[in-house]
């Protein structure tokens, strides 16, 4: 039995967050360049306040943790994925990135482009895979079991986000705006890259992670939260040397109880974590 004794799940909020005005300016400049999709994903991974927060419940992004290129099924990968918990259930949020230069509509028309339709089809493919109860349960049990704590037996709902294009293409045009909106559903949101720059003062940084077979590989070097270390077994987490140094030098008033022994969170995990001594593997 583990108990995370904290009334603040993000104690490092103000220590590592970026200046929102500079962050917005640098991202706007990047959006003006015609770069491959991966360049924008890398930028979001390096500046995690920009990661979408759709379907986030009252407990925020779970463990301050977002996975990059999370695999599921045989052929699928979600560009980003995170969990969000309420007292009653979980949202499992899958994010598909298309290019910011992608268009919703064909020139001088309200007909949808092939690129927008391809993004919609990708979400439908994922949704169809999860409609199979066996697929859904396998994903929850195999991919998320070590992360979906506490209340891991609570219901989980699959949610989907498509990030594509720029808002200027339909701003001021009610017909186009409604055509985009009509493609959404209760479990699916469409947002533009402009949305990622909104309300940056209220968005907090996240850990970027990769899913390995038997552990979660934290790719971030900054310490942005401690709840992951309070609830997960430390052997299920791998960190780089830079993050481990911060863990070893940080002192906190938050504790966990394990095996009847009460320990400060970071003192409990610091010698038990897996350590990555080389650059992260490319996915």
C-alpha beads as a LAMMPS data file, in Angstrom:
LAMMPS data file: protein, C-alpha beads

283 atoms
282 bonds

1 atom types
1 bond types

-500.0 500.0 xlo xhi
-500.0 500.0 ylo yhi
-500.0 500.0 zlo zhi

Masses

1 110.0

Atoms # bond

1 1 1 0.000 0.000 0.000
2 1 1 1.460 3.351 -1.071
3 1 1 0.261 6.712 0.133
4 1 1 1.231 9.973 -1.536
5 1 1 0.972 12.625 1.147
6 1 1 0.711 15.889 -0.764
7 1 1 -1.887 18.573 -1.399
8 1 1 0.101 19.899 -4.399
9 1 1 0.741 17.430 -7.245
10 1 1 2.967 19.933 -9.100
11 1 1 5.396 21.392 -6.540
12 1 1 7.908 22.451 -9.209
13 1 1 5.416 24.417 -11.303
14 1 1 7.143 27.787 -11.064
15 1 1 10.693 26.429 -11.163
16 1 1 10.812 25.120 -14.730
17 1 1 7.979 26.734 -16.712
18 1 1 8.901 29.014 -19.578
19 1 1 8.070 32.653 -20.136
20 1 1 4.708 32.465 -21.954
21 1 1 5.338 35.501 -24.160
22 1 1 8.690 34.183 -25.411
23 1 1 7.213 30.710 -25.849
24 1 1 4.364 32.028 -27.957
25 1 1 6.645 34.194 -30.079
26 1 1 9.067 31.358 -30.852
27 1 1 6.223 28.974 -31.721
28 1 1 4.496 31.495 -33.971
29 1 1 7.774 31.969 -35.836
30 1 1 8.126 28.201 -36.245
31 1 1 4.587 27.902 -37.582
32 1 1 5.472 30.353 -40.339
33 1 1 8.075 27.890 -41.632
34 1 1 7.095 24.994 -43.874
35 1 1 8.780 22.183 -41.938
36 1 1 8.135 18.439 -41.724
37 1 1 5.564 17.359 -39.142
38 1 1 8.292 15.826 -36.965
39 1 1 9.907 19.252 -36.475
40 1 1 6.726 20.484 -34.803
41 1 1 6.430 17.369 -32.659
42 1 1 10.025 17.843 -31.462
43 1 1 9.282 21.462 -30.603
44 1 1 6.269 20.444 -28.514
45 1 1 8.362 17.809 -26.743
46 1 1 10.966 20.438 -25.888
47 1 1 8.358 23.015 -24.782
48 1 1 5.682 20.908 -23.157
49 1 1 3.410 23.772 -22.119
50 1 1 2.335 23.659 -25.783
51 1 1 1.094 20.049 -25.586
52 1 1 -2.738 19.957 -25.968
53 1 1 -4.827 19.698 -22.795
54 1 1 -8.123 18.485 -24.255
55 1 1 -10.264 16.188 -22.093
56 1 1 -8.193 17.002 -18.990
57 1 1 -10.224 16.321 -15.846
58 1 1 -10.005 17.921 -12.426
59 1 1 -6.825 16.050 -11.430
60 1 1 -4.917 17.407 -14.422
61 1 1 -2.579 15.429 -16.663
62 1 1 -1.895 12.271 -14.674
63 1 1 1.609 12.151 -13.176
64 1 1 2.445 15.248 -15.297
65 1 1 3.303 12.611 -17.893
66 1 1 2.816 12.572 -21.663
67 1 1 3.974 9.720 -23.878
68 1 1 5.432 10.343 -27.325
69 1 1 4.740 7.903 -30.189
70 1 1 2.799 5.523 -27.953
71 1 1 2.247 2.204 -29.796
72 1 1 -0.945 0.205 -29.648
73 1 1 -2.267 -2.582 -31.793
74 1 1 0.103 -3.857 -34.458
75 1 1 0.482 -0.772 -36.617
76 1 1 -0.709 2.273 -34.665
77 1 1 1.141 5.017 -32.810
78 1 1 -0.336 8.077 -31.150
79 1 1 1.903 11.143 -31.554
80 1 1 1.108 12.076 -27.956
81 1 1 -0.851 10.306 -25.239
82 1 1 -1.755 11.137 -21.660
83 1 1 -4.126 10.037 -18.931
84 1 1 -6.369 12.311 -16.900
85 1 1 -8.236 11.195 -13.791
86 1 1 -11.259 12.316 -11.842
87 1 1 -12.457 10.641 -8.666
88 1 1 -14.726 8.423 -10.797
89 1 1 -12.968 7.578 -14.057
90 1 1 -10.063 8.049 -16.460
91 1 1 -9.724 9.730 -19.822
92 1 1 -7.187 8.087 -22.129
93 1 1 -6.293 10.859 -24.583
94 1 1 -4.756 10.053 -27.990
95 1 1 -3.358 12.958 -30.024
96 1 1 -2.712 12.923 -33.767
97 1 1 -0.588 15.713 -35.254
98 1 1 -0.947 16.827 -38.855
99 1 1 1.000 19.682 -40.404
100 1 1 0.171 23.272 -39.399
101 1 1 0.279 24.083 -43.126
102 1 1 -2.432 21.505 -43.846
103 1 1 -5.654 22.944 -45.223
104 1 1 -9.179 22.087 -44.159
105 1 1 -10.756 23.194 -47.424
106 1 1 -9.937 23.142 -51.109
107 1 1 -9.248 26.547 -52.711
108 1 1 -12.351 28.670 -53.317
109 1 1 -14.518 25.857 -51.977
110 1 1 -16.038 24.397 -48.845
111 1 1 -15.039 20.895 -49.927
112 1 1 -12.728 19.139 -47.477
113 1 1 -9.131 18.444 -48.486
114 1 1 -7.581 14.972 -48.732
115 1 1 -5.155 15.866 -45.909
116 1 1 -7.939 16.795 -43.498
117 1 1 -9.908 13.699 -44.458
118 1 1 -6.808 11.557 -43.880
119 1 1 -6.516 12.953 -40.358
120 1 1 -10.168 12.188 -39.680
121 1 1 -9.707 8.686 -41.069
122 1 1 -6.751 8.090 -38.756
123 1 1 -8.920 8.887 -35.726
124 1 1 -11.724 6.657 -37.035
125 1 1 -9.232 3.807 -37.462
126 1 1 -8.080 4.175 -33.849
127 1 1 -11.654 4.412 -32.595
128 1 1 -12.607 1.303 -34.542
129 1 1 -9.710 -0.661 -33.030
130 1 1 -10.789 0.258 -29.517
131 1 1 -14.396 -0.723 -30.192
132 1 1 -13.181 -4.297 -29.854
133 1 1 -13.423 -4.981 -26.084
134 1 1 -10.459 -7.361 -26.200
135 1 1 -8.223 -4.709 -27.795
136 1 1 -9.329 -2.116 -25.288
137 1 1 -8.718 -4.356 -22.281
138 1 1 -5.342 -5.491 -23.594
139 1 1 -4.228 -1.873 -23.964
140 1 1 -5.345 -0.985 -20.437
141 1 1 -3.758 -4.079 -18.899
142 1 1 -0.506 -4.220 -20.841
143 1 1 0.360 -0.618 -21.679
144 1 1 -1.142 1.368 -18.811
145 1 1 -1.352 -0.926 -15.787
146 1 1 1.773 0.454 -14.081
147 1 1 0.757 4.075 -14.773
148 1 1 -2.992 4.001 -14.083
149 1 1 -2.598 4.341 -10.293
150 1 1 -4.286 4.862 -7.923
151 1 1 -7.877 3.790 -8.679
152 1 1 -6.680 1.632 -11.557
153 1 1 -9.914 -0.348 -11.611
154 1 1 -12.038 2.742 -12.308
155 1 1 -13.634 2.987 -15.773
156 1 1 -11.501 4.335 -18.611
157 1 1 -12.771 6.182 -21.682
158 1 1 -10.892 6.648 -24.950
159 1 1 -10.685 10.238 -26.208
160 1 1 -9.141 11.586 -29.400
161 1 1 -7.634 14.891 -30.519
162 1 1 -6.626 15.948 -34.046
163 1 1 -4.231 18.917 -34.250
164 1 1 -4.152 20.378 -37.746
165 1 1 -3.884 23.620 -39.692
166 1 1 -4.443 27.233 -38.692
167 1 1 -7.583 28.916 -37.440
168 1 1 -7.335 31.730 -39.997
169 1 1 -8.657 29.397 -42.685
170 1 1 -12.158 29.460 -41.228
171 1 1 -12.129 32.459 -38.860
172 1 1 -15.002 34.749 -39.743
173 1 1 -16.637 32.138 -41.962
174 1 1 -19.495 30.511 -40.048
175 1 1 -20.146 27.901 -42.727
176 1 1 -16.574 26.638 -42.698
177 1 1 -16.357 26.762 -38.906
178 1 1 -19.552 24.712 -38.606
179 1 1 -18.324 22.173 -41.168
180 1 1 -15.214 21.567 -39.072
181 1 1 -17.213 21.462 -35.853
182 1 1 -19.618 18.926 -37.373
183 1 1 -16.784 16.396 -37.591
184 1 1 -16.287 16.420 -33.809
185 1 1 -17.954 14.083 -31.334
186 1 1 -18.204 13.656 -27.583
187 1 1 -14.953 11.684 -27.659
188 1 1 -13.190 13.676 -30.405
189 1 1 -11.936 17.260 -30.686
190 1 1 -10.338 19.086 -33.622
191 1 1 -7.991 21.924 -32.713
192 1 1 -5.611 24.121 -34.685
193 1 1 -2.002 24.908 -33.838
194 1 1 -3.204 28.361 -32.728
195 1 1 -5.027 26.667 -29.840
196 1 1 -1.758 25.351 -28.462
197 1 1 -0.611 28.918 -27.744
198 1 1 -3.695 29.908 -25.763
199 1 1 -3.696 30.393 -21.990
200 1 1 0.004 29.559 -21.651
201 1 1 0.155 31.278 -18.257
202 1 1 -2.056 28.513 -16.859
203 1 1 -0.327 25.565 -18.523
204 1 1 2.391 23.684 -16.691
205 1 1 5.342 21.658 -18.027
206 1 1 5.168 17.889 -18.375
207 1 1 7.474 14.901 -18.471
208 1 1 7.974 13.466 -21.961
209 1 1 8.212 9.678 -21.879
210 1 1 8.477 6.632 -24.114
211 1 1 6.792 3.316 -23.387
212 1 1 9.240 0.422 -23.094
213 1 1 8.208 -3.182 -22.529
214 1 1 8.554 -3.246 -18.744
215 1 1 9.218 0.359 -17.765
216 1 1 8.448 3.986 -18.545
217 1 1 11.422 5.845 -20.007
218 1 1 11.424 9.486 -18.870
219 1 1 13.137 11.506 -21.616
220 1 1 12.958 14.884 -19.856
221 1 1 15.889 16.268 -17.873
222 1 1 13.854 18.623 -15.675
223 1 1 12.037 17.749 -12.471
224 1 1 8.426 18.859 -12.957
225 1 1 6.463 16.737 -10.476
226 1 1 6.711 13.953 -7.915
227 1 1 3.401 12.063 -7.943
228 1 1 4.738 9.542 -10.482
229 1 1 7.560 8.674 -8.084
230 1 1 5.127 8.432 -5.188
231 1 1 2.796 5.891 -6.803
232 1 1 4.792 3.844 -9.303
233 1 1 7.361 1.248 -8.339
234 1 1 10.758 2.893 -8.966
235 1 1 11.925 -0.152 -10.940
236 1 1 9.171 0.683 -13.456
237 1 1 10.753 4.087 -14.224
238 1 1 13.940 4.919 -16.112
239 1 1 15.495 8.381 -15.952
240 1 1 18.545 10.032 -17.444
241 1 1 21.582 11.053 -15.415
242 1 1 20.606 14.749 -15.424
243 1 1 17.154 14.082 -13.977
244 1 1 18.577 11.639 -11.440
245 1 1 20.952 14.332 -10.182
246 1 1 17.999 16.653 -9.574
247 1 1 16.090 13.895 -7.800
248 1 1 19.040 13.204 -5.499
249 1 1 19.535 16.856 -4.556
250 1 1 15.864 17.802 -4.125
251 1 1 14.303 17.753 -0.676
252 1 1 10.554 17.563 -0.193
253 1 1 8.031 17.363 2.633
254 1 1 6.010 14.784 0.715
255 1 1 6.182 11.129 1.685
256 1 1 5.173 7.658 0.603
257 1 1 4.543 4.597 2.703
258 1 1 5.691 1.254 1.364
259 1 1 5.936 -1.988 3.300
260 1 1 5.014 -0.158 6.483
261 1 1 7.946 2.231 6.178
262 1 1 7.413 5.966 5.662
263 1 1 10.017 7.683 3.478
264 1 1 10.481 10.993 1.735
265 1 1 9.447 10.396 -1.886
266 1 1 12.783 11.071 -3.552
267 1 1 14.848 9.374 -0.865
268 1 1 12.795 6.222 -1.429
269 1 1 13.309 6.107 -5.200
270 1 1 16.738 7.656 -5.780
271 1 1 18.699 4.378 -5.553
272 1 1 15.971 2.169 -7.021
273 1 1 15.295 3.895 -10.353
274 1 1 16.592 2.534 -13.627
275 1 1 19.193 4.915 -15.075
276 1 1 19.828 5.682 -18.748
277 1 1 23.489 6.531 -19.286
278 1 1 23.230 7.179 -23.023
279 1 1 20.968 9.362 -25.191
280 1 1 17.372 8.101 -25.527
281 1 1 16.673 5.680 -28.355
282 1 1 14.830 7.082 -31.358
283 1 1 11.323 5.696 -31.882

Bonds

1 1 1 2
2 1 2 3
3 1 3 4
4 1 4 5
5 1 5 6
6 1 6 7
7 1 7 8
8 1 8 9
9 1 9 10
10 1 10 11
11 1 11 12
12 1 12 13
13 1 13 14
14 1 14 15
15 1 15 16
16 1 16 17
17 1 17 18
18 1 18 19
19 1 19 20
20 1 20 21
21 1 21 22
22 1 22 23
23 1 23 24
24 1 24 25
25 1 25 26
26 1 26 27
27 1 27 28
28 1 28 29
29 1 29 30
30 1 30 31
31 1 31 32
32 1 32 33
33 1 33 34
34 1 34 35
35 1 35 36
36 1 36 37
37 1 37 38
38 1 38 39
39 1 39 40
40 1 40 41
41 1 41 42
42 1 42 43
43 1 43 44
44 1 44 45
45 1 45 46
46 1 46 47
47 1 47 48
48 1 48 49
49 1 49 50
50 1 50 51
51 1 51 52
52 1 52 53
53 1 53 54
54 1 54 55
55 1 55 56
56 1 56 57
57 1 57 58
58 1 58 59
59 1 59 60
60 1 60 61
61 1 61 62
62 1 62 63
63 1 63 64
64 1 64 65
65 1 65 66
66 1 66 67
67 1 67 68
68 1 68 69
69 1 69 70
70 1 70 71
71 1 71 72
72 1 72 73
73 1 73 74
74 1 74 75
75 1 75 76
76 1 76 77
77 1 77 78
78 1 78 79
79 1 79 80
80 1 80 81
81 1 81 82
82 1 82 83
83 1 83 84
84 1 84 85
85 1 85 86
86 1 86 87
87 1 87 88
88 1 88 89
89 1 89 90
90 1 90 91
91 1 91 92
92 1 92 93
93 1 93 94
94 1 94 95
95 1 95 96
96 1 96 97
97 1 97 98
98 1 98 99
99 1 99 100
100 1 100 101
101 1 101 102
102 1 102 103
103 1 103 104
104 1 104 105
105 1 105 106
106 1 106 107
107 1 107 108
108 1 108 109
109 1 109 110
110 1 110 111
111 1 111 112
112 1 112 113
113 1 113 114
114 1 114 115
115 1 115 116
116 1 116 117
117 1 117 118
118 1 118 119
119 1 119 120
120 1 120 121
121 1 121 122
122 1 122 123
123 1 123 124
124 1 124 125
125 1 125 126
126 1 126 127
127 1 127 128
128 1 128 129
129 1 129 130
130 1 130 131
131 1 131 132
132 1 132 133
133 1 133 134
134 1 134 135
135 1 135 136
136 1 136 137
137 1 137 138
138 1 138 139
139 1 139 140
140 1 140 141
141 1 141 142
142 1 142 143
143 1 143 144
144 1 144 145
145 1 145 146
146 1 146 147
147 1 147 148
148 1 148 149
149 1 149 150
150 1 150 151
151 1 151 152
152 1 152 153
153 1 153 154
154 1 154 155
155 1 155 156
156 1 156 157
157 1 157 158
158 1 158 159
159 1 159 160
160 1 160 161
161 1 161 162
162 1 162 163
163 1 163 164
164 1 164 165
165 1 165 166
166 1 166 167
167 1 167 168
168 1 168 169
169 1 169 170
170 1 170 171
171 1 171 172
172 1 172 173
173 1 173 174
174 1 174 175
175 1 175 176
176 1 176 177
177 1 177 178
178 1 178 179
179 1 179 180
180 1 180 181
181 1 181 182
182 1 182 183
183 1 183 184
184 1 184 185
185 1 185 186
186 1 186 187
187 1 187 188
188 1 188 189
189 1 189 190
190 1 190 191
191 1 191 192
192 1 192 193
193 1 193 194
194 1 194 195
195 1 195 196
196 1 196 197
197 1 197 198
198 1 198 199
199 1 199 200
200 1 200 201
201 1 201 202
202 1 202 203
203 1 203 204
204 1 204 205
205 1 205 206
206 1 206 207
207 1 207 208
208 1 208 209
209 1 209 210
210 1 210 211
211 1 211 212
212 1 212 213
213 1 213 214
214 1 214 215
215 1 215 216
216 1 216 217
217 1 217 218
218 1 218 219
219 1 219 220
220 1 220 221
221 1 221 222
222 1 222 223
223 1 223 224
224 1 224 225
225 1 225 226
226 1 226 227
227 1 227 228
228 1 228 229
229 1 229 230
230 1 230 231
231 1 231 232
232 1 232 233
233 1 233 234
234 1 234 235
235 1 235 236
236 1 236 237
237 1 237 238
238 1 238 239
239 1 239 240
240 1 240 241
241 1 241 242
242 1 242 243
243 1 243 244
244 1 244 245
245 1 245 246
246 1 246 247
247 1 247 248
248 1 248 249
249 1 249 250
250 1 250 251
251 1 251 252
252 1 252 253
253 1 253 254
254 1 254 255
255 1 255 256
256 1 256 257
257 1 257 258
258 1 258 259
259 1 259 260
260 1 260 261
261 1 261 262
262 1 262 263
263 1 263 264
264 1 264 265
265 1 265 266
266 1 266 267
267 1 267 268
268 1 268 269
269 1 269 270
270 1 270 271
271 1 271 272
272 1 272 273
273 1 273 274
274 1 274 275
275 1 275 276
276 1 276 277
277 1 277 278
278 1 278 279
279 1 279 280
280 1 280 281
281 1 281 282
282 1 282 283
